[in-house]
Amino acid sequence: MANEDNTKLTTVKILKTVYSSFKKLSIDTEINLQKVVNRSLDLYIKDDGFRKKVDKYTDLQRSE
């Protein structure tokens, strides 16, 4: 994984209900929000199918 010199600190707003569900699911696993975000962004960049699926996903309210 990237070291601190190779990271970018950022702030995002996450829907409370989605984050609460994620926290419950992640209790029994080694996954954390940073891993999910980094892996998701990497897949979004590299995998056309994943990118199209994310782009078309409309089940959540819009966040700003």
Biotite code that builds the C-alpha atoms (Angstrom):
import biotite.structure as struc

atoms = struc.array([
    struc.Atom([0.000, 0.000, 0.000], chain_id="A", res_id=1, res_name="MET", atom_name="CA", element="C"),
    struc.Atom([1.087, 3.596, -0.454], chain_id="A", res_id=2, res_name="ALA", atom_name="CA", element="C"),
    struc.Atom([3.210, 5.261, 2.190], chain_id="A", res_id=3, res_name="ASN", atom_name="CA", element="C"),
    struc.Atom([2.425, 8.666, 3.702], chain_id="A", res_id=4, res_name="GLU", atom_name="CA", element="C"),
    struc.Atom([4.580, 10.525, 1.152], chain_id="A", res_id=5, res_name="ASP", atom_name="CA", element="C"),
    struc.Atom([2.417, 9.068, -1.594], chain_id="A", res_id=6, res_name="ASN", atom_name="CA", element="C"),
    struc.Atom([-0.991, 9.964, -0.178], chain_id="A", res_id=7, res_name="THR", atom_name="CA", element="C"),
    struc.Atom([-3.395, 12.897, -0.475], chain_id="A", res_id=8, res_name="LYS", atom_name="CA", element="C"),
    struc.Atom([-5.436, 13.996, 2.513], chain_id="A", res_id=9, res_name="LEU", atom_name="CA", element="C"),
    struc.Atom([-8.951, 14.948, 1.457], chain_id="A", res_id=10, res_name="THR", atom_name="CA", element="C"),
    struc.Atom([-12.373, 15.423, 2.980], chain_id="A", res_id=11, res_name="THR", atom_name="CA", element="C"),
    struc.Atom([-15.588, 13.959, 1.650], chain_id="A", res_id=12, res_name="VAL", atom_name="CA", element="C"),
    struc.Atom([-19.117, 13.931, 2.960], chain_id="A", res_id=13, res_name="LYS", atom_name="CA", element="C"),
    struc.Atom([-20.617, 10.471, 3.269], chain_id="A", res_id=14, res_name="ILE", atom_name="CA", element="C"),
    struc.Atom([-24.297, 9.719, 3.693], chain_id="A", res_id=15, res_name="LEU", atom_name="CA", element="C"),
    struc.Atom([-24.913, 8.762, 7.333], chain_id="A", res_id=16, res_name="LYS", atom_name="CA", element="C"),
    struc.Atom([-27.035, 5.726, 6.541], chain_id="A", res_id=17, res_name="THR", atom_name="CA", element="C"),
    struc.Atom([-24.509, 4.363, 4.053], chain_id="A", res_id=18, res_name="VAL", atom_name="CA", element="C"),
    struc.Atom([-21.590, 4.911, 6.434], chain_id="A", res_id=19, res_name="TYR", atom_name="CA", element="C"),
    struc.Atom([-23.476, 3.317, 9.322], chain_id="A", res_id=20, res_name="SER", atom_name="CA", element="C"),
    struc.Atom([-24.185, 0.226, 7.216], chain_id="A", res_id=21, res_name="SER", atom_name="CA", element="C"),
    struc.Atom([-20.542, 0.088, 6.111], chain_id="A", res_id=22, res_name="PHE", atom_name="CA", element="C"),
    struc.Atom([-19.310, 0.280, 9.719], chain_id="A", res_id=23, res_name="LYS", atom_name="CA", element="C"),
    struc.Atom([-21.547, -2.621, 10.708], chain_id="A", res_id=24, res_name="LYS", atom_name="CA", element="C"),
    struc.Atom([-20.314, -4.741, 7.803], chain_id="A", res_id=25, res_name="LEU", atom_name="CA", element="C"),
    struc.Atom([-16.655, -3.896, 8.352], chain_id="A", res_id=26, res_name="SER", atom_name="CA", element="C"),
    struc.Atom([-16.561, -4.944, 12.028], chain_id="A", res_id=27, res_name="ILE", atom_name="CA", element="C"),
    struc.Atom([-15.826, -8.583, 11.183], chain_id="A", res_id=28, res_name="ASP", atom_name="CA", element="C"),
    struc.Atom([-13.392, -7.890, 8.338], chain_id="A", res_id=29, res_name="THR", atom_name="CA", element="C"),
    struc.Atom([-10.015, -6.285, 7.731], chain_id="A", res_id=30, res_name="GLU", atom_name="CA", element="C"),
    struc.Atom([-11.581, -3.663, 5.460], chain_id="A", res_id=31, res_name="ILE", atom_name="CA", element="C"),
    struc.Atom([-11.721, -0.002, 6.429], chain_id="A", res_id=32, res_name="ASN", atom_name="CA", element="C"),
    struc.Atom([-12.954, 3.118, 4.679], chain_id="A", res_id=33, res_name="LEU", atom_name="CA", element="C"),
    struc.Atom([-9.516, 4.068, 3.375], chain_id="A", res_id=34, res_name="GLN", atom_name="CA", element="C"),
    struc.Atom([-9.062, 0.643, 1.763], chain_id="A", res_id=35, res_name="LYS", atom_name="CA", element="C"),
    struc.Atom([-12.542, 0.769, 0.205], chain_id="A", res_id=36, res_name="VAL", atom_name="CA", element="C"),
    struc.Atom([-11.982, 4.254, -1.196], chain_id="A", res_id=37, res_name="VAL", atom_name="CA", element="C"),
    struc.Atom([-8.519, 3.481, -2.601], chain_id="A", res_id=38, res_name="ASN", atom_name="CA", element="C"),
    struc.Atom([-9.628, 0.185, -4.137], chain_id="A", res_id=39, res_name="ARG", atom_name="CA", element="C"),
    struc.Atom([-12.802, 1.714, -5.538], chain_id="A", res_id=40, res_name="SER", atom_name="CA", element="C"),
    struc.Atom([-10.930, 4.611, -7.123], chain_id="A", res_id=41, res_name="LEU", atom_name="CA", element="C"),
    struc.Atom([-8.382, 2.209, -8.623], chain_id="A", res_id=42, res_name="ASP", atom_name="CA", element="C"),
    struc.Atom([-11.158, 0.043, -10.061], chain_id="A", res_id=43, res_name="LEU", atom_name="CA", element="C"),
    struc.Atom([-12.965, 3.139, -11.350], chain_id="A", res_id=44, res_name="TYR", atom_name="CA", element="C"),
    struc.Atom([-9.811, 4.159, -13.222], chain_id="A", res_id=45, res_name="ILE", atom_name="CA", element="C"),
    struc.Atom([-8.864, 0.705, -14.559], chain_id="A", res_id=46, res_name="LYS", atom_name="CA", element="C"),
    struc.Atom([-12.138, -1.188, -15.046], chain_id="A", res_id=47, res_name="ASP", atom_name="CA", element="C"),
    struc.Atom([-14.601, 0.115, -17.644], chain_id="A", res_id=48, res_name="ASP", atom_name="CA", element="C"),
    struc.Atom([-17.364, -2.181, -16.389], chain_id="A", res_id=49, res_name="GLY", atom_name="CA", element="C"),
    struc.Atom([-16.972, -0.969, -12.818], chain_id="A", res_id=50, res_name="PHE", atom_name="CA", element="C"),
    struc.Atom([-16.863, 2.666, -13.960], chain_id="A", res_id=51, res_name="ARG", atom_name="CA", element="C"),
    struc.Atom([-20.047, 2.258, -16.011], chain_id="A", res_id=52, res_name="LYS", atom_name="CA", element="C"),
    struc.Atom([-21.791, 0.533, -13.107], chain_id="A", res_id=53, res_name="LYS", atom_name="CA", element="C"),
    struc.Atom([-20.864, 3.362, -10.718], chain_id="A", res_id=54, res_name="VAL", atom_name="CA", element="C"),
    struc.Atom([-21.783, 6.056, -13.243], chain_id="A", res_id=55, res_name="ASP", atom_name="CA", element="C"),
    struc.Atom([-25.231, 4.529, -13.759], chain_id="A", res_id=56, res_name="LYS", atom_name="CA", element="C"),
    struc.Atom([-25.937, 3.809, -10.064], chain_id="A", res_id=57, res_name="TYR", atom_name="CA", element="C"),
    struc.Atom([-28.848, 5.955, -8.909], chain_id="A", res_id=58, res_name="THR", atom_name="CA", element="C"),
    struc.Atom([-30.123, 4.283, -5.728], chain_id="A", res_id=59, res_name="ASP", atom_name="CA", element="C"),
    struc.Atom([-28.689, 6.949, -3.399], chain_id="A", res_id=60, res_name="LEU", atom_name="CA", element="C"),
    struc.Atom([-29.634, 10.554, -2.882], chain_id="A", res_id=61, res_name="GLN", atom_name="CA", element="C"),
    struc.Atom([-27.239, 13.006, -4.448], chain_id="A", res_id=62, res_name="ARG", atom_name="CA", element="C"),
    struc.Atom([-24.457, 14.278, -2.208], chain_id="A", res_id=63, res_name="SER", atom_name="CA", element="C"),
    struc.Atom([-22.471, 17.455, -2.713], chain_id="A", res_id=64, res_name="GLU", atom_name="CA", element="C"),
])
